[in-house]
Amino acid sequence: MIPYISPVVRDGITRMPGVKVQVHEDERLGCGICVRDGVCFVKAIFVVGGKSRISQELCKGCGRCVEACRQLAIELSVEDSAFFEKSVRRIEPLVDVKSE
């Protein structure tokens, strides 16, 4: 189950530069899981003509839809690895960011 995000928290979330969420073209099954139950808290995902679509302008890049997608049709990618590495170094003293 994906946790609820309050409007106060939601409104403070900004998209990290270089993060992209997309639906695989050949797998846009449009089952609707990602648009139900508050998965996409900014309502950036739509099902049109039986196919899922993501508005890149609205999307915050949080990845909640990726976690919810039972079809594994949605992917989150980091397009700017340098920004990502810099961000990890910035937060490393505050949280445990070790990878396995």
N, C-alpha and C positions, 0 to 999 in steps of 0.2 A: 504494500500500500504506500502510495506517495503522500507525504505529509501536506497538510493544508498550509498555505502561505497567506498571512494576513495582508490586507491592503497597505498597511503601514510599511511592512517589509517589502512587499511587491513593488511599491512605488519608489523605493530606494535602490532597487537592483538595476545596474547598468551592464550592458554587454561588454565583455572583455574583448578588446581589439584582436582580430585574428582568429576568432572562434566562429565556425560556421556549422549550422545544423541543416541537414538536407535529407530529403526522401530519395531513396534510390529510384531512378526513373523506371526501371523494369519491375519494381516491387511496390508501386503505389497502390496498394490494395484497398485503401480507404475503408478499413474496418471500423474506424471511428473511435477506437480506444483512446487515442491521443487527444481527442476533443471533448471527451466526457470526463465527469468526476473531477474537474479542476486540475487535470494534468497540466495543460497549458494555461497557466494563470494569467497570461496576457492575451489569450485568444488569438495567437499567431498562426494556428493551424486550422485549415478548412478542408472539408471533403467536398469536392466538386466533381460531378459526373462519375462518382465511384472511385475517385483518385484523391489521395491526400496531397495537400499543398501547404507550404510554409511561407509565410510572409517574412522575408529577411529584415524588413523595416521594423516590424513589431517584435520579432524574436529576440529574447534576452540571452540565448545561448546557454541556458541552464542545464539542458540535457534531460529534463524530466520526461519528455516525450520519448527519448531514446530508451530510458529505463522501462517505460510503460508498453512499448511496442512489442507485441507478441510475435509479430511477423519478422522482426529484426530488419525492418525496412528503413529505419531512420538512423542516421549516423551523425555524430558530432566529430568535427575535425578541427585541428589547430593549424591554421595556415601560416602563422608567424611564430615559429619555434623559438626565435630569439626573445620575443616578448614573453612567451610562456616561461622560458628559463629565468628571465629577469624577475618575473612575478614570483616564481617559486623561491628564488634567493631572497626576495623581499619578505615573504611570509615565513620562511623557514625558522627564524628564531622564535616565532609565536606558536607554531603548530608542528606536529610530527608529520613530515611530508615524505618519509622514507618509502621507497617502492620495493616491492618484493621481486 
